Amino acid sequence: MPDFDFSNEMSKNSELTESEHCQIIGFHKAGFSRNDINKTLGFAKTTITWTIQNYHDGKSTKTTPRSDCPRTKAEHELTNCEKM
């Protein structure tokens, strides 16, 4: 059985930490191609491309915080009890 390193394997919907974004940028600055970064770190090529593009555009590579639920409800989303 082959010896695999699954330490960086991520689920399809998980988000990168700031440290992982920095790893990608570090490899990019060192001259690694997106394909080499993918093979080395195991992150999706689209995630690598997005991270590098945001870095070059001067945007933050930090993950945007998200709320689990909307802050307010529109009138049509209110339940019958909330309308009374």
C-alpha positions in Angstrom: 0.0 0.0 0.0 1.4 3.4 -0.9 2.4 5.9 1.8 0.3 9.0 1.4 0.5 12.3 3.3 -3.0 13.5 3.9 -2.1 16.3 6.3 -3.2 19.0 3.8 -6.1 17.1 2.2 -9.2 19.3 2.5 -12.9 18.7 2.1 -14.5 20.3 -1.0 -16.1 23.1 1.1 -13.4 23.9 3.7 -11.7 27.3 3.6 -8.0 27.9 3.9 -6.5 29.4 7.0 -4.3 32.5 6.8 -1.3 30.3 7.3 -2.3 28.2 4.3 -2.7 31.3 2.1 0.7 32.4 3.2 2.2 29.0 2.2 0.7 29.4 -1.3 2.1 33.0 -1.6 5.5 31.8 -0.3 5.7 29.0 -2.9 4.6 31.4 -5.6 7.3 34.0 -4.6 9.9 31.2 -4.7 9.0 30.6 -8.3 6.8 27.5 -8.0 4.2 27.1 -10.7 0.5 26.6 -9.7 0.8 23.0 -10.7 3.8 22.5 -8.5 2.1 24.2 -5.6 -0.9 21.9 -6.2 1.2 18.8 -6.1 3.2 20.0 -3.1 0.5 21.4 -0.8 -2.6 19.5 -2.2 -4.8 22.5 -2.6 -7.2 22.9 -5.5 -5.7 24.7 -8.5 -8.6 27.2 -8.5 -7.9 28.1 -4.9 -4.3 28.6 -5.6 -5.1 30.8 -8.6 -7.6 32.8 -6.6 -5.1 33.3 -3.7 -2.3 34.4 -6.1 -4.6 36.7 -8.1 -5.9 38.4 -4.9 -2.3 38.8 -3.7 -1.2 40.5 -7.0 -4.4 42.7 -6.9 -3.4 44.0 -3.5 -6.5 42.4 -1.9 -6.4 40.5 1.4 -6.0 36.8 1.2 -7.8 36.4 4.5 -11.1 34.5 4.4 -14.1 36.8 4.7 -16.1 36.2 7.9 -19.6 34.9 7.3 -22.7 34.9 9.4 -24.7 31.7 9.8 -27.9 33.6 9.3 -29.0 36.8 7.8 -28.9 39.9 10.0 -32.5 41.0 9.1 -35.4 39.4 7.5 -37.4 40.9 4.7 -41.1 41.3 5.2 -42.0 38.3 3.0 -39.6 36.1 5.1 -41.3 36.8 8.5 -43.4 34.0 10.0 -47.0 34.4 10.9 -46.1 34.8 14.6 -43.6 37.6 13.8 -46.2 39.5 11.8 -48.6 39.8 14.8 
